[in-house]
Amino acid sequence: MTMSSRLAAYLSNVQVDYEIVDHPAAASASRIAEAAHIPGDQMVKTVLLHDEKGHLLVALPSTHRIDLVALRSLFHRAFEVADEDKLKAFFPDCDLGSVPPIGVAYSLHTIGDESLKIKPVIYFDTGDKNQLMKVDQATFAELMATAEWCYFSQHI
């Protein structure tokens, strides 16, 4: 597979600079960071959540875990992590486990963890299990302009 078609179309519209980084496939965002020799706190882990009101995409450093209690409290919603079937339904143009954090490309509301805002360089999945996108902080902020930002993760 190559970059997600939806992500590619979105990037074509916004015309930002980015670099593609090839890496060996790995089972998790933190393992991808290791395999690609990049700092784990600059690698974005993307998770699809859901509840009775709908779906939400969250983006956090691979070195962190979601604090569902904090998210539930902040948004007054009963979020749960979506299963593989929901991921396949929302991201049919992505390899499983390679979801980009750019929710606007998928018409998904996105929440970003504030800790990502201080990283000079950000890496994230492109939809291809062997590719990352590398962008500077200003570009990441532009790509995530429609996202809400808050602290909802804990360092592992």
C-alpha positions as CSV (number, residue, x, y, z in Angstrom):
1,M,0.0,0.0,0.0
2,T,1.1,3.6,-0.4
3,M,0.1,6.8,1.3
4,S,-3.6,7.0,2.2
5,S,-5.5,8.4,-0.8
6,R,-7.5,10.7,1.5
7,L,-4.4,12.0,3.1
8,A,-2.7,12.5,-0.3
9,A,-5.7,14.5,-1.5
10,Y,-5.8,16.6,1.6
11,L,-2.1,17.3,1.4
12,S,-2.5,18.3,-2.3
13,N,-5.1,20.8,-1.3
14,V,-3.1,22.4,1.6
15,Q,0.2,22.3,-0.2
16,V,2.6,21.8,2.7
17,D,6.2,20.6,2.8
18,Y,6.9,17.2,4.2
19,E,9.3,14.3,3.9
20,I,8.5,10.6,3.6
21,V,10.6,8.4,5.9
22,D,10.6,4.7,5.0
23,H,10.9,2.2,7.9
24,P,10.4,-1.5,8.5
25,A,6.9,-2.6,9.6
26,A,6.4,-2.8,13.4
27,A,3.6,-3.6,15.8
28,S,3.2,-0.3,17.5
29,A,4.0,3.4,17.2
30,S,6.8,3.2,19.8
31,R,8.3,0.2,17.9
32,I,8.1,2.1,14.7
33,A,10.0,5.0,16.3
34,E,12.7,2.5,17.4
35,A,12.9,0.9,13.9
36,A,13.0,4.3,12.2
37,H,15.6,5.7,14.7
38,I,13.5,8.7,15.7
39,P,12.6,10.0,19.1
40,G,9.5,8.3,20.5
41,D,8.1,11.5,21.8
42,Q,8.1,13.0,18.3
43,M,6.2,9.9,16.8
44,V,2.4,10.4,16.8
45,K,0.2,7.5,17.9
46,T,-3.3,7.8,16.5
47,V,-6.3,6.1,18.2
48,L,-9.9,6.0,17.2
49,L,-12.4,6.4,20.1
50,H,-16.1,6.0,20.1
51,D,-19.2,6.3,22.3
52,E,-22.9,6.6,21.8
53,K,-22.5,10.1,20.3
54,G,-20.0,9.2,17.6
55,H,-16.3,8.8,16.9
56,L,-13.2,10.8,17.7
57,L,-9.6,10.6,16.6
58,V,-6.9,11.3,19.1
59,A,-3.2,12.0,18.5
60,L,-0.6,11.6,21.2
61,P,3.1,10.8,21.5
62,S,4.0,7.2,21.1
63,T,5.7,7.4,24.5
64,H,2.4,8.1,26.2
65,R,-0.9,6.3,26.8
66,I,-4.4,7.7,26.7
67,D,-5.9,8.7,30.0
68,L,-9.5,7.7,29.2
69,V,-10.7,9.0,32.6
70,A,-9.3,12.5,31.8
71,L,-10.8,12.5,28.3
72,R,-14.2,11.3,29.7
73,S,-14.0,14.1,32.3
74,L,-13.0,16.8,29.8
75,F,-15.6,16.0,27.3
76,H,-18.3,14.5,29.5
77,R,-18.5,11.5,27.2
78,A,-18.0,7.7,27.7
79,F,-15.2,7.1,25.2
80,E,-13.9,3.6,24.5
81,V,-11.2,2.5,22.1
82,A,-12.6,1.4,18.7
83,D,-12.0,-2.2,17.6
84,E,-10.3,-3.3,14.3
85,D,-13.6,-3.5,12.4
86,K,-14.3,0.2,13.1
87,L,-10.8,1.1,12.1
88,K,-11.2,-0.8,8.8
89,A,-14.5,1.0,8.2
90,F,-13.2,4.5,8.8
91,F,-9.8,4.0,7.2
92,P,-10.3,1.6,4.3
93,D,-7.3,3.2,2.4
94,C,-4.9,2.6,5.3
95,D,-3.0,-0.5,6.5
96,L,-4.2,-1.6,9.8
97,G,-2.4,0.2,12.6
98,S,-1.1,3.0,10.2
99,V,-3.8,5.6,10.8
100,P,-2.8,9.3,10.1
101,P,-3.7,11.8,12.8
102,I,-5.1,14.3,10.3
103,G,-8.8,13.7,11.1
104,V,-10.0,16.4,8.8
105,A,-9.0,14.2,5.8
106,Y,-11.5,11.6,7.1
107,S,-14.2,14.0,8.4
108,L,-13.4,13.1,12.0
109,H,-13.2,15.4,14.9
110,T,-9.6,15.3,16.3
111,I,-8.1,15.9,19.7
112,G,-4.4,16.4,19.9
113,D,-2.4,16.1,23.1
114,E,-0.8,19.4,24.1
115,S,2.6,17.7,24.6
116,L,2.9,17.4,20.8
117,K,2.9,21.2,20.4
118,I,6.4,21.6,21.8
119,K,8.2,19.1,19.6
120,P,10.2,20.8,16.8
121,V,9.7,17.8,14.4
122,I,6.7,15.4,14.2
123,Y,6.5,12.0,12.5
124,F,3.2,10.2,11.8
125,D,1.7,7.4,9.9
126,T,0.7,7.9,6.3
127,G,-1.6,5.0,6.0
128,D,1.2,2.7,4.8
129,K,2.8,0.4,7.3
130,N,6.3,1.2,5.9
131,Q,6.0,5.0,5.7
132,L,6.1,7.9,8.0
133,M,5.6,11.6,7.3
134,K,8.1,14.0,8.8
135,V,7.0,17.6,9.2
136,D,8.2,20.6,11.3
137,Q,6.0,21.9,14.1
138,A,4.5,24.8,12.1
139,T,3.4,22.4,9.4
140,F,1.9,20.0,11.9
141,A,0.0,22.8,13.5
142,E,-1.3,23.8,10.1
143,L,-2.4,20.2,9.3
144,M,-4.0,19.9,12.8
145,A,-5.6,23.4,12.6
146,T,-9.2,22.0,13.1
147,A,-8.2,19.8,16.1
148,E,-8.9,20.6,19.7
149,W,-5.9,20.5,22.0
150,C,-5.7,19.4,25.7
151,Y,-3.7,17.2,28.0
152,F,-5.1,13.7,28.0
153,S,-2.1,11.4,28.1
154,Q,0.4,10.0,30.6
155,H,4.0,9.2,29.9
156,I,4.5,5.4,29.9
